[in-house]
Amino acid sequence: MSTIDTGTPTPAKVMALATQKVALPAVSLIGIFGSLADPGALVRERNGRIRRVKLGDPIAGGTVAAISDTAIVIGIGQKAKVLQLPES
């Protein structure tokens, strides 16, 4: 077990899960935030950088076309790519 500044012990299972390597696609949806009127998302780019994006922002060779509770849609030309939140 480990402790944080508060002295609260961190269970071994939590520590093991927190340090596991996860295979992610080149561009991944990490999180969604904001309101229905002004939604935003966190996206991990190919280079590992994490960006905050909103509707209309350029990302992954396209533009953020839609943001829902669990996914974003990237418009790339006449096609659409859907990025889903990872399952927990």
N, C-alpha and C positions, 0 to 999 in steps of 0.2 A: 504494500500500500504506500501511497504517497500522500503528502498533505499540502494544502494550499496555504497562503498566508493566514487564513482564518483558523487553521488547525484541523479542518474537517478532512477526514481520511477519504481518499479516492479509492473505490473498490478496484481490485486487480482486473476484473472483467471489463470495467469501463476503460481502464488504462490500455488494455490489450486492444479493444475495439477502436480506440482513438488513434492508435498508432498503426493500424492496418493500412496497407497500400490498396487503393481502389483504382481499378481500370476505368478511365473515363474516355468517352469519345473525344475527338479533336476539339469540338465546341460543345460545352455542356451548360445546361441551366442549373444554377446553384440555388437560387431563391427568388421569391416574388414578394414585393412590398408595395406600399402605397394604398391608395383608395381606388374605388371603381372609376372615379372621375380623373384620377392622375396615377395610373399604375406604373410600376417600374419593375425591373428584374436585375438579378446579378447573373452574369454570364462569364464562364471561364473560357478564354480564347485559346487558340492552338498553341500560343507561346506560354501558356500558363497564367497569363495576366487575368485578373478578375475585373470586369467592368460593370458599372451601373448603366443600364440602358432604359430608355423610355420609347414610347411610340414614335416612329419616324427616324430613330437613330440608325446609322449604318453599323452593321455587324456581319461578320462571316461572309462577305461578298454580297450582302443583300441589305434589306431594311426591316426593322422591327415593324410588323404589320398589325399584330394583335398580341395582347397579354391577357391570359385568363388566370384563374386561381391555381392551376397546375401546369401550365404550359405557355410557351410563346410561339408565335408564328413569324418566320423570317421569309419575306418575299424576295425571291432571287429571280429576276426576269419575269417570265410567265409561270414560274413554279413557286411552290411554298415548301419550306422545311419546318417541321414542328419539333421543338425541343421540349421534352417533358421533364418535370422535376424527378430526381431519383427517388425510387421507392425506399421507404425506411423499414 
